[in-house]
Amino acid sequence: MKVEVVVASNRAADGVYEDASGPILVEGFRSSGFDVTGPVVVHDGPEVKTALEDAVARGADLVVTSGGTGLTSKDLTPEMTAQVVDVPVPGIAEAIRAAGLAKTPRAALSRGIAGYTGTTLIVNLAGSKGAAKDGLAVLTATFVEHAVSQLHDGDHERN
């Protein structure tokens, strides 16, 4: 499975500080056996939309964003993602928030969404190291592989 990691951080894109969440995601997906590209660090807003469209054009199976899901006027990742996805998959974002809520009530403040366009699943995570770890715990579960299989018209597993 091809995974691309996109970090939406104005300060990291400007070189003010080095992003910490992207490398956690890259390493986590690689250690789970995925082929990973990134992290690509971009400014929040239209650059996120462009990065998502580029990842879809390259044939990514899963694109995970980190950052830009908060409540400030500069947090635009969910809006940019909504312009790219064709079909929402709210259960994934709910599962990620639930994993975070087990540790901090601040997880409820993430406006991250999930959905797909074509055969690419796109998932937003909050920008903290903790959110990256919580997201990995959910996204490296076998249901993501099943979801990507379904996007390629794979058959349902029989239990």
N, C-alpha and C positions, 0 to 999 in steps of 0.2 A: 504494500500500500504506500502510495506517495503522499507525504504530508508536507505542507508548507506552513511555516510560522511567520506571522506578520505582527510586529510590535508597533502599536500606535502610541507614540510618545513625542510630543513636541520638544520637550527638554532633551531627551536622548537623541532625537534627530538633529538637534542643534549642537550637540556635543557638550551640553551642560553637565551631564553625568552618563555613566554607562548603564544601560538597561540590565536588570538582573533576571527578569522573568523569562525572556526569550531563550537564553542559554539553558535554563531549567527545562523548558518545554522541548527544546531540540534534543538534549541528552535523554530526557524521559522517553520520548518517542523512539529514538535510536535504540535505547536499551530494550525496548519492547519489540525490536526487529523491523521497524518501519524505515523506509527510505525518506530522509528528511532534508528539506531545503530551508535555509534561513539560519537565524532570524533576519528578516528584512525589517529594518527600522525606518518608519515613515512618520511624517506629521499627521496628526489626526485630521479628519475631514476628507476632502477629495482624494488625497494621496492614498488613503485606505481603500477607497473604492477602486482606484487604479490598480493597487497591489492585488486586490481580490480578483479583479477581472483578468489580470496577467496570470495569476495562479490557475484560474479556471482554464485559460487559453493554453497553458502548459500541460494541462491534463492532471492536475492534482486531484487526488481522491478526497483528501481532507485538508481544509485550510483552517488553522486556528489563529485567532487574533488575541493579542494580549494588550489591555489598556483601552482607554477611551470609553469606558462603559459607565462612568460615574454620573454625577448630577450637575457638573459645572457646564457652563455655556460652551466650553471647548471640547467636551466629551461627545463626539459625534459618530463613534464607531458603529453603534447599532443602526443609526439612520443610514450610514453609508452601506452597511451590510444589507439592510432591507432593500436598497436599490439594486442589489446584485442577486439576491436569492429569489427564486420563483415560488418556492413552497416552504412555509415555515415548519419547523419541527420543534415545538415548544417544550416537549418533554425532556430534551437534552439540556436546554438551559435551566429548566426546573431542577433536574438532577444535579447539575453543577452547583446551583445556588443551595440546594439541600445539603450537599457535601460541605460547603463553606459554612452554612448556618450551624452545623454541628460544632464549629470551632469559634465563630464570631458572629454576632448579630449584624455586623457591617456587610456581610455577604448579601443581605437582602437589598442593599443599595445598588447592586450591579444591575444594569439594564441590558446586559448581554442577551443576544438572541442566537438562535440556531436555525438553519434551513439549508435547502439545497437548490442548486441550479444545474440542470443537466445531470451529470453523474458526480458532481462535486458537492460534498458536505462542507458547510462553513459554520464555524462555532466561535462565538465571542467569549473571551474570559476577561475578568478584571485584571489590572496590571500589576498586582502584587506578587511576591514570591509565593505566598500562601495560596493565592488564587491559582497560580500555575500548578502547584502541587495538587490542589483539590481537583482542578480540571483534568490533570493527568490520571488521577485515580479513577475518574469517571470515563474518560475518553480512551484509555488503554484497556478498558474492559471489553470483553468479547462482543458486546452489543454494537460497538462502533464498527467492527469488522463486518458484523451482520448487516448493519445499515448500509455500508458501502457496497456489500454484495447485492443488497436489494436495489440499490441505485443502478447497478449493472444488470438488473433483472434476474438475479440469482434466486434460486428456489428457497422456500422457507424450510428451516430445519425442523425435523419431526422429533418430538420428545415423547 
